[in-house]
Amino acid sequence: MLLALLLLLASADAGPDPAGTVVLQIETGKTAPVTARPGANIICDDLSVVTPEFADDGKGFVLRALKPGSTLCGVWIGDQQPAGLYRVVVSGPKRAQGKKDAGGD
């Protein structure tokens, strides 16, 4: 099963995502909840873009956006059975309206 996961992750840029892939859009520094049963594992193909973490309540998972980019994250249960796939697209932080660039007036 690990080989199947590696092949899936390696082919992430080779074409469209598999049917049923959930698209999550997250701003850098923010988190998004991921649906996963107790005992599940979350594996992301590019940990420099997003990293899985336990939710603050310890009863689930969130994905934390680290830098702009795109990556696939898979949910795995039991004997490495797939239980969900997420295409996570991370954007840079939104600028507040009315603020000027640090470069000047």
C-alpha positions as CSV (number, residue, x, y, z in Angstrom):
1,M,0.0,0.0,0.0
2,L,2.9,2.4,0.7
3,L,4.0,1.9,-2.9
4,A,0.5,2.9,-4.1
5,L,0.6,6.0,-2.0
6,L,4.0,7.0,-3.3
7,L,2.9,6.5,-6.9
8,L,-0.2,8.5,-6.3
9,L,1.8,11.4,-4.8
10,A,4.4,11.2,-7.5
11,S,1.8,11.6,-10.2
12,A,0.1,14.6,-8.5
13,D,1.4,17.0,-11.2
14,A,0.8,14.6,-14.0
15,G,-2.8,15.5,-14.6
16,P,-6.2,16.0,-13.0
17,D,-6.9,14.8,-9.5
18,P,-8.8,11.6,-9.0
19,A,-12.6,11.7,-8.9
20,G,-13.9,12.6,-5.4
21,T,-10.9,14.8,-4.5
22,V,-12.0,17.7,-2.2
23,V,-10.5,21.1,-3.0
24,L,-9.5,23.2,0.0
25,Q,-8.4,26.8,-0.3
26,I,-6.4,28.1,2.7
27,E,-4.6,31.3,3.3
28,T,-1.0,31.1,4.6
29,G,-0.9,30.8,8.3
30,K,-4.5,29.6,8.6
31,T,-5.9,26.1,9.1
32,A,-8.8,24.1,7.7
33,P,-10.5,21.1,9.3
34,V,-10.2,17.6,7.6
35,T,-12.8,14.9,8.0
36,A,-11.1,11.8,9.4
37,R,-12.1,8.9,11.6
38,P,-10.4,8.3,14.9
39,G,-7.1,6.5,14.3
40,A,-6.6,7.9,10.8
41,N,-3.4,9.1,9.3
42,I,-3.0,12.2,7.1
43,I,-0.2,12.2,4.6
44,C,0.6,15.3,2.4
45,D,3.0,15.2,-0.5
46,D,4.6,18.6,0.1
47,L,5.1,19.4,3.8
48,S,6.6,22.8,2.9
49,V,3.2,23.9,1.6
50,V,0.9,22.4,4.2
51,T,1.2,20.2,7.3
52,P,-1.3,18.0,9.1
53,E,-1.8,18.7,12.8
54,F,-4.2,17.6,15.5
55,A,-7.1,20.0,16.1
56,D,-6.9,22.1,19.3
57,D,-9.6,19.9,20.9
58,G,-7.5,16.8,20.1
59,K,-10.5,15.1,18.4
60,G,-9.6,15.6,14.8
61,F,-7.2,17.0,12.3
62,V,-6.5,20.3,10.6
63,L,-4.2,21.3,7.7
64,R,-2.0,24.3,8.4
65,A,-1.0,26.4,5.4
66,L,2.7,27.3,5.5
67,K,3.4,28.9,2.1
68,P,1.6,29.5,-1.2
69,G,1.4,26.5,-3.4
70,S,-0.6,23.3,-4.0
71,T,-0.4,19.8,-2.7
72,L,-2.4,16.6,-2.2
73,C,-3.2,15.2,1.2
74,G,-4.6,11.8,1.7
75,V,-6.5,10.3,4.7
76,W,-5.6,6.7,5.5
77,I,-7.3,4.3,7.9
78,G,-6.8,0.9,9.3
79,D,-4.4,-1.2,7.2
80,Q,-3.6,1.8,5.0
81,Q,-7.0,2.0,3.3
82,P,-7.6,5.3,1.5
83,A,-10.4,7.3,3.1
84,G,-10.3,10.7,1.4
85,L,-8.1,12.9,-0.8
86,Y,-7.7,16.7,-0.6
87,R,-6.2,19.1,-3.1
88,V,-5.0,21.9,-0.9
89,V,-4.3,25.2,-2.5
90,V,-2.6,27.8,-0.3
91,S,-2.7,31.5,-1.1
92,G,-0.6,34.3,0.4
93,P,-2.1,36.3,3.2
94,K,-4.8,38.8,2.1
95,R,-3.9,42.4,2.5
96,A,-6.3,44.6,4.5
97,Q,-8.1,47.2,2.4
98,G,-6.8,50.7,2.7
99,K,-3.3,49.7,3.8
100,K,-0.4,50.9,1.7
101,D,2.7,49.0,0.8
102,A,5.6,49.2,3.2
103,G,7.5,50.9,0.4
104,G,5.9,54.2,0.9
105,D,3.3,56.8,0.0
